Amino acid sequence: MTYHDTQTPHEQKLETAMKDAFYLYTHWPKKLKGMEEFSILRRFVNDQIETAEDGSFSKIRDGKELNSRTLPSPAEPEQTFRRKAGKDH
């Protein structure tokens, strides 16, 4: 579990998690793509990940590219980013 791993840098753990999410998105069975869970995963991947021209994982979007409509976590689809008193939340 990456939460308890204090040896791996945060950035590396984040990239691993994002690549895992991208893998799930690209390998989701066609017959299950109507599920709400797939819709949430698709939104998360489209918001957070840039793809290469061939459709492969390219990179995690820079935080400056994210806006208040960006889905920060597929575990909480109602959660959004916001700015209050000049600070991002």
N, C-alpha and C positions, 0 to 999 in steps of 0.2 A: 504494500500500500504506500503510495507516494507521500501521503500526509506525514507518516512517521519517519520518512527518509530524510535525515538532516544532512547527509553527505552530498546529495545531488543538488546542484544549483536550481533555484526557482525557475529560471528561464528554460532550463532543460526539461524540468517536470511539466511545465506548461506546454512546451512543444510536443512532448510525448502524448499528453492528454488530447491536444488538438489533432494530432495525427491519428490517434485512436478514434476520435469522433468522425474525422473525415473518412477513415476506413469503414466505419459502420454505415455512414451515409452512402458510400459508393458500393457497398456490398449488401445493402438491405434487400431482402427478397421482394421481387416485383409484386407478388400476390399480397404483400403486407404494406405496400406503399400508401394505402388509403387510411392507415392508422394515424390517429392524432399524434402519437409519439414520433412518427416519421416526419410529420409536418413541422413539429417543434425542432427536431434535429436538422431538417433542411434549412429552416430559418436561422438557426444558430450557426451552421456551417457557412451559409451565404453571408451572414453578418460579420463573422469573425475570421474567416479564412480566405486568402487569395489563392486562386488556382492558376496553373500555367496554361498556355495555349492548348496543350494536349489534354487538359482536364485533370492533371495530377496536382497534388498538394504543392503549393509554391511557398507560402509563408503565412504567418499570423498577421492580421492587419494591425497596423500601428494604432495605438490608443487614440491618437489625434484624429484618426479617420472615423471613429465611432461616434454616434450621436445618441440622442435620448431615445430613439426608437430601436436601438441595437439590443438584441437579446444577450445579456451577459452570462446567463447560465440556462442550459436546457432543463435543469432540475426545477427552476422557478420561472415558468413562461410569462408570468404577469410582471416580473421584476424588470425594471428599465434603469438606464443611467439617467441621471439628472444633474442639473447645476443649481446650486443654491448658495447665495451669498458669495458668489465668485469661486466656489469650490465644487469639484466634481464629486458626486455621490453615487 
